[in-house]
Amino acid sequence: MEQRLQHFLPGNISQALCQTLVHSLWQGTLLALLAGFVMVLTKRSGAALRYRLLTGLLLLFTLCLFCTLFFELQAPPLTGNQIPEALEHGNLWAVLLSDLGSGLKYINEHAAAVSVFWLAIVVLKALRLLFGFYTLNRLKKVKVHQVTAFWEAQLTRLAKTMDIKRALILLESGIAKVPVVIGYLKPVILLPIGLINSLEQREVEAILLHELAHIRRNDHLVNLLQSLLETLLFFNPAVLWLSHLIRAERENCCDDMVLYHTQNKVGYIKALVRFEEHRVTTLQPALAFTGQNGGMVQRLERMVNNRNSTLNKLEVMGLALLLVITSLFVVLSPANSIRSVIKSPQGAVKPDFNRSEQAARERELKKKAEVDASKRRGQQDNSP
C-alpha cells in the first residue's frame, strides 16, 4: 500500500509536504503568541490598526509557509543513522524529545500516506468551498427583485461618499436572511425582502454603508486568503483562531466607518438589533452584515462602551500555556534540529535511566577484580 502511494506522490514531495505541515504547527504557535500580544497591547487602539497588524501576521505566516515548503523541497531526504547527542542524557526533557522524535520519524516513514490523507481532506474541503461560491452565485439570481429607483439613487449617493466608483447592484432577496455582499468585480448587495419597508430610512442607509465599507476596503481579498488557509491548514488551531480574530476586527472596522459617516450611534445600534433578529449562519465566502459567526453581542458592547474586546480567560490560559512550553523548549532543547531528531534509525532512542547505575556496578566489579588480582599477586610474591 505504501509503495502504491509513493507512486502516486513521489517521496521527495511527500516528505516536503509532511515536514511543511509539521513546521506549520510550531510556526502557528508563534503566530498565536504574537496575535495574543497584539490583542493585549492594542486594547485602546482603533480597530483599523488591530486589523492591519493581525492581517500582517497572517501574510507573514503565509510567506513562512511557502518558504518552508521551498526549502524542504530543496533539502536532501531524511536518512541517516546518527542519534542526537542530546538524547543520550537521562532526563525528562530528553524523554519528551525522544517521544517527539519517534512521532516525527513515524510521520516521515509514512509520508506518502500522510500526504495523500491530507490531500484528500483538502480536496473535500475545497469542493465544499467551491460549492459555497456556486451557491452564492445562484443566490443573486434566484428569487431576487429590483429595488425602487429611490433606493438605487440612495445607493449611488452613499457609494460616492465612500469614494466607490465601481458599478453596484442592489437587490432584494427572498432567500437571504441578512444583508450580504456577493461578487468582487461587480458587487451585488442583497437585502432580505421586506426589510427596507420595515426599517427607517436612516437605518437602511446605515446597513448599506456597512456593506459599502466592505467593498471600499476590498475585504474580499483577505477573506479569500483566509478561506484558502483554513482549507489547507484545517488542523492548525492557531490559524483558525487568528482567522476568527481577523473577521471580528473586520466587522469592527466597518462599524467604525458607518459611525464616522452617520454620526448616529444609537440609530446604528438599533439597526444592528433589528437585523440580529433575522440572523442566520451565512456561507463563508460572503461578507455578511452580522459577520461570519454573528459576534453581534461583542460588536454592540464595543460601540456602547467605546472599548475594544480583549482575550477571554480561556484564550489567556491557552496562550500562557503555549508561552511556557515555548520558553522551556527554547531553554532546554538541544542544538539539534527536528530533522536531526528524525534521522535516528529508531526515531529518538529513549534514554535508559539505569545506565548510570549499571556503569557504577561495572566500575565496582572492575575495581574488585583489580583488588583480587592485586591480592593474588601479593600472595604469589610471599609464597616460598
Secondary structure, DSSP 8 states (H G I E B T S, - for coil): -HHHHHHHS-HHHHHHHHHHHHHHHHHHHHHHHHHHHHHHHTTTS-HHHHHHHHHHHHHHHHHHHHHHHHHHHHS--S------GGGGS-SHHHHHHHHHHHHHHHHHHTHHHHHHHHHHHHHHHHHHHHHHHHHHHHHTTSSEEE--HHHHHHHHHHHHHTT--S--EEEEESS-SS-EEE-SSS-EEEEETTHHHHS-HHHHHHHHHHHHHHHHHTHHHHHHHHHHHHHHTTT-HHHHHHHHHHHHHHHHHHHHHHHHHH--HHHHHHHHHHHHTT-----TTSEETT-TT--HHHHHHHHHHT------HHHHHHHHHHHHHHHHHHHHS-S--HHHHHTSTTSS----TTHHHHHHHHHHHHHHHHHHHHHHHHHHHH--
